[in-house]
Every structure is written in C-alpha cells, then in structure tokens.
Amino acid sequence: FTPTLLDEDAVAAVNLVWGVRGLATSEVSALYPNGEPQFSGSFNISDPAAQVHVLETCKLANRSRYNLLVRDGGIRCPMLDFDLWLSQNYAAEGYRVPVAARQFNSLLVEFMQAVTDGSADDDGLTITEDYDTYIVWDSCEADDDVAISTARVVMHRAKFITNIANSWSATRQKKYYDEWNDFVKERRRSAPDTAKPLFHASWNWVQTFTALTIIPSTLLACGISFTIAFGAILIFTRNLRISIIAALSVFSIVICLVAVMTYVLEWKFGAVEAISITIFVGFSVDYSLHLADRFHGSWFLHSSLRMREAVLGVGSSVLAAAITTFGSSLFLLACTIVPFKKMGIVIAANTAISLFFSMGFLLALLDVFGSPTQLSSRDKSRCWGQSNSDEAAETELTSTGLAIVVGGSTAGGDKSKAAEEEQWDHALMLAASEGLGGAS
C-alpha cells in the first residue's frame, strides 16, 4: 500500500519539543496524565536567535538530507503560522520572524487570540485551534489577568505527520527513528542556548522499543518457563508421548491468551502483558497435568477408557478449581488501578481457556495419540507382575480384595496383544460394574 493514502491516525506523528527537560511522573493531572513537564529555565523563545532556530527546524523537516518521511502538508508548527500571520497583518511594519524580544510576547498573544476567536485569516495556517497544547506559558497562559511583559513561553511544540505507517514492523520503524534522532541531534548542535533543550517524541517510538526490547525478553522468559513446565510434566507422567501432548495443550492455551489480550481486548503490549504471558504458563499447566497424569496412571489399556477414567477421577476437581479461581478473579475486575483490573481479566480468561483446552482439546489428543503401542515397564510391573513365563498371569486388586485372572496362554501358542488388552479391560470394567473398581 501507499502510506500517503492512509489517514493521519494510521501513521506516525512525530513531535519536536523545545523547553522541556523531563517529566515528573508522580505529579499527574487532567492536562498532563503522564506527569507534569519539568521546564528548563534556559529556554527563551522571545530571543530572536531562538525564533530563527525553531522556524528553520520546522522548514527543514521535509526537505533535509535525512529521510524523515514528513507528509506534504503534514507540518503543524506555531512558529510557521506566526510568521505567516505577521506577513499578512503587519506587512506595512515589515514584521516577520524574528521579532524583537520586547515585542514578541504581545504579538504572539495577539496572534493566538486571533486564531482562537476566528478573526485571523486561516489561509495557509498549519494550526487553526488548540494552540494551548503547542505553546505553554509560565503564567496561566498569559491571559488578561497576567502582565504580558512578565509572562514567558516555557514550551514550544511542533507536530509532523509522517508517512511512517503504524502497521510497519518495529525493525522498519526503528530506521526512521534513527533518521529523526540524527536530525534532532544536528539541530540541537546548531541551536543557541535559548532554544534548548530539544527532543523528539512519538507514540510509535514507544511501541517500537517495546517490541524491540520487552517482546524478546518476554519470549525468552516464556521459553524458560515453558521448558520447566514440560520438565515437570515429564517427571510426573514419566511418559514422553503424553508429556508432549500435555505441553502442546499448554502452548495452545498461552497462544490463545495472547490473542485475547492483543486482538480481542486490543491491549498495547506492556509490562502487565509481558508478566502475564510468563507466569500464566505455570497457571496453564495445572489442569492439563492432572488429567494427563491420571490418564497415564490408568489401569485400562484402551485410550478411550483411560480418558473416561481421567475425567471421572479428576474432572470434578479440575472443574471446581476452575470455578474458584475464576470467582476470585472477579473481585479484581472492580479495581480502579488499571494493572490490577487487567490482571483480573487475564486470570479469568486464562482459567476459562485452560478449562476448555484441558477438558476438550487435551482429552481429544490423548484419545487419539495417548495410548501406547505396548505396555510400559511401569504398567507391566503393576499389572502383569515380573514373571515372563507362559503360565497364566494373575493380578490381585489389593484395594478391593478382588482377584482377576487375565492373560495366560494355551499349549498351542501365545495370545495376541489385542486379545490381552481386551480381556484386561473387560475384567476391569466388570470390577467397576460391581462397585469394586475406580471408574463407576
């Protein structure tokens, strides 16, 4: 696609800011939700040299040797508008930027009022409203109650609409961040002391560095957490095939959780999201591990019967655990602190997704792929004993006192494995039907 055809909200807007040296993040307000700006005492735009520097910077943005991708007509610069207004209203006096310091305040206030009340000719102006967000005074916006001669502009901002699409990858946007950074460094070196400090800012830069720093770290932490979870499943089940199936279920849960946060809820990827992805690997493994371990520990040989025993054995416990966890997360939804509320949403979503995958997706995989082609050594030692003779194998269900004789061979040869499995499962189902087994 061609970025020039995109709406302004679909491309990056880069701001050049003069006069601010930092933010006091502990001091927030409706006007400054991210923190009160800390203004520099050295910035003085009434100085003619500072006016020239700001004006030249705005003009150079779309014709410098740097590839800034500033859109045609995408410059929003108060100093450009001020210069144009002076040429239209004070042509006889010959006023243009720069103006003398003693006249700057009164002329700037007159210009801003003319734009606000609509009396200014807006033909050619880059900004026609909301100048208060571009020019900040140190004394209540320098209104009629404040002496114009003593007021001072403490911040000047210029906004540049670019053709840097929001949908571009972080690596691609980082190249243009570097171009803007080099441009600002060059302008900062040539700036007089009264036009410092100068920096550039854009929400796209925040997203870019989030993707380049937090996401790789999150993926690494998630990989470590997932590896540990897989090791725990393998230790408990002692079966590689079942461990892989359970790990696949956990991986699917985490992927769905990420999709819910980024696509359904449309959250920007930040600290809460990064922490959630990492720690909820452990949350997601719980239900799958219980069902997989019960499936592996079943005395049945057919996977469908193993799955049935797993559901009847621990299904109610898994469901009860999900209900209590989901219920506890509801209290966080009422929080006014955003991270707490987000955590409650993530816990509730993770619980619902984990229950769905463990009781549905996992059991389906276990039914199809979970049953081993032959008995494991663990099953042999428990179910058939250690004897390899051709005599009949007798297994005693010590928990119930019922002895079931299965297997064995005739003088003519060994029974097939399928026949042995069928006889074993039939014996267990018979015991269960009489109330002596574990799956009724």
JOURJO-V824621 format. One record per residue. N is the residue number from 1. OMEGA is omega in whole degrees, 0 to 359 (* if undefined). NEAR is the number of other ideal C-beta (glycine too) atoms within 8 Angstrom. Layout:
# JOURJO-V824621
{{N OMEGA NEAR} {N OMEGA NEAR}}
This chain:
# JOURJO-V824621
{{1 177 5} {2 183 5} {3 181 10} {4 180 7} {5 182 5} {6 175 11} {7 183 5} {8 180 8} {9 179 4} {10 179 8} {11 183 15} {12 172 12} {13 183 12} {14 180 13} {15 168 11} {16 186 14} {17 175 12} {18 171 15} {19 181 13} {20 180 13} {21 179 6} {22 179 6} {23 173 10} {24 186 9} {25 179 7} {26 181 5} {27 182 8} {28 179 9} {29 179 7} {30 179 4} {31 181 4} {32 183 11} {33 180 6} {34 179 6} {35 179 10} {36 178 9} {37 176 11} {38 187 9} {39 179 12} {40 180 11} {41 183 4} {42 183 7} {43 181 16} {44 185 9} {45 175 14} {46 175 10} {47 182 11} {48 180 9} {49 178 10} {50 178 16} {51 180 15} {52 181 10} {53 180 13} {54 180 15} {55 180 14} {56 179 8} {57 179 12} {58 181 13} {59 184 8} {60 188 10} {61 183 14} {62 175 10} {63 178 5} {64 179 8} {65 177 2} {66 181 8} {67 185 5} {68 179 14} {69 176 9} {70 182 11} {71 175 10} {72 183 5} {73 184 4} {74 181 11} {75 176 14} {76 187 10} {77 179 13} {78 182 12} {79 175 13} {80 180 12} {81 179 13} {82 179 12} {83 178 11} {84 180 10} {85 178 14} {86 181 14} {87 181 10} {88 187 7} {89 180 8} {90 180 9} {91 181 7} {92 179 4} {93 179 5} {94 181 6} {95 170 9} {96 175 8} {97 8 10} {98 174 9} {99 181 12} {100 184 7} {101 182 8} {102 180 4} {103 190 9} {104 185 12} {105 183 13} {106 179 8} {107 181 13} {108 179 11} {109 178 10} {110 178 8} {111 182 13} {112 178 10} {113 179 8} {114 178 11} {115 183 16} {116 182 8} {117 174 6} {118 181 5} {119 180 4} {120 174 10} {121 186 6} {122 179 7} {123 179 4} {124 179 4} {125 179 12} {126 179 7} {127 180 12} {128 180 5} {129 176 6} {130 177 6} {131 181 11} {132 177 7} {133 180 5} {134 180 12} {135 182 12} {136 178 11} {137 180 12} {138 185 8} {139 172 9} {140 178 7} {141 177 7} {142 180 10} {143 186 6} {144 182 3} {145 182 4} {146 180 11} {147 183 5} {148 185 9} {149 182 5} {150 180 7} {151 182 12} {152 174 10} {153 183 16} {154 178 10} {155 173 13} {156 181 13} {157 173 12} {158 184 16} {159 183 11} {160 176 15} {161 185 11} {162 172 14} {163 176 10} {164 185 12} {165 178 11} {166 183 8} {167 179 4} {168 181 7} {169 180 5} {170 179 10} {171 180 7} {172 179 8} {173 179 15} {174 178 10} {175 180 8} {176 171 14} {177 179 12} {178 178 8} {179 178 11} {180 180 13} {181 179 9} {182 179 9} {183 181 14} {184 178 12} {185 179 8} {186 179 8} {187 179 12} {188 180 10} {189 182 6} {190 184 6} {191 172 11} {192 181 9} {193 181 6} {194 177 11} {195 178 14} {196 357 12} {197 178 10} {198 176 12} {199 177 8} {200 183 11} {201 177 7} {202 176 12} {203 178 7} {204 178 13} {205 178 10} {206 179 8} {207 180 11} {208 182 12} {209 172 9} {210 180 12} {211 184 10} {212 184 10} {213 185 8} {214 185 11} {215 177 11} {216 178 8} {217 179 9} {218 179 11} {219 178 8} {220 180 8} {221 179 10} {222 178 12} {223 178 8} {224 180 8} {225 181 12} {226 178 13} {227 179 8} {228 179 8} {229 179 13} {230 177 10} {231 179 8} {232 178 10} {233 181 16} {234 179 11} {235 184 7} {236 184 8} {237 183 12} {238 179 8} {239 186 10} {240 183 6} {241 180 9} {242 178 14} {243 179 13} {244 179 8} {245 179 14} {246 179 16} {247 177 12} {248 177 9} {249 179 14} {250 179 14} {251 179 9} {252 179 10} {253 181 14} {254 178 14} {255 178 8} {256 178 10} {257 177 16} {258 179 9} {259 179 9} {260 182 11} {261 188 13} {262 185 11} {263 181 7} {264 181 7} {265 178 8} {266 176 5} {267 171 10} {268 184 6} {269 181 10} {270 186 9} {271 181 7} {272 181 11} {273 180 13} {274 179 14} {275 182 8} {276 182 14} {277 183 13} {278 186 11} {279 184 9} {280 167 12} {281 177 14} {282 176 9} {283 187 11} {284 186 15} {285 189 13} {286 185 10} {287 181 14} {288 181 17} {289 180 12} {290 181 11} {291 180 19} {292 180 17} {293 179 10} {294 177 12} {295 181 14} {296 182 11} {297 181 5} {298 177 10} {299 176 7} {300 179 10} {301 179 9} {302 186 9} {303 180 10} {304 179 7} {305 175 14} {306 180 16} {307 180 13} {308 179 9} {309 179 14} {310 180 16} {311 180 11} {312 183 8} {313 185 9} {314 182 10} {315 180 11} {316 178 6} {317 178 8} {318 180 14} {319 179 10} {320 178 8} {321 179 10} {322 181 13} {323 181 8} {324 179 8} {325 179 10} {326 180 12} {327 180 7} {328 180 8} {329 182 13} {330 180 10} {331 179 7} {332 182 12} {333 180 10} {334 182 6} {335 175 8} {336 177 3} {337 189 6} {338 180 5} {339 179 8} {340 179 9} {341 178 13} {342 180 12} {343 177 11} {344 178 14} {345 182 12} {346 179 13} {347 180 14} {348 180 12} {349 180 11} {350 179 14} {351 181 13} {352 181 10} {353 180 13} {354 179 15} {355 180 12} {356 183 9} {357 182 14} {358 182 14} {359 181 13} {360 184 8} {361 182 10} {362 182 15} {363 177 13} {364 178 8} {365 179 12} {366 179 17} {367 183 9} {368 188 7} {369 190 7} {370 185 13} {371 181 8} {372 178 7} {373 175 3} {374 183 5} {375 176 9} {376 179 9} {377 178 6} {378 179 7} {379 180 10} {380 183 10} {381 183 9} {382 188 7} {383 189 10} {384 183 11} {385 183 8} {386 183 5} {387 178 7} {388 182 3} {389 180 4} {390 178 5} {391 178 6} {392 180 7} {393 184 11} {394 179 9} {395 182 11} {396 175 7} {397 188 12} {398 182 5} {399 182 4} {400 182 8} {401 181 6} {402 178 8} {403 179 8} {404 180 12} {405 182 9} {406 173 11} {407 182 11} {408 180 10} {409 177 9} {410 180 6} {411 183 3} {412 179 3} {413 182 4} {414 173 5} {415 175 10} {416 180 6} {417 180 7} {418 179 6} {419 178 8} {420 180 11} {421 181 10} {422 180 8} {423 180 11} {424 180 14} {425 179 12} {426 179 8} {427 180 10} {428 178 14} {429 177 10} {430 178 9} {431 180 13} {432 181 12} {433 180 8} {434 177 7} {435 183 6} {436 181 8} {437 183 13} {438 183 6} {439 182 10} {440 * 7}}
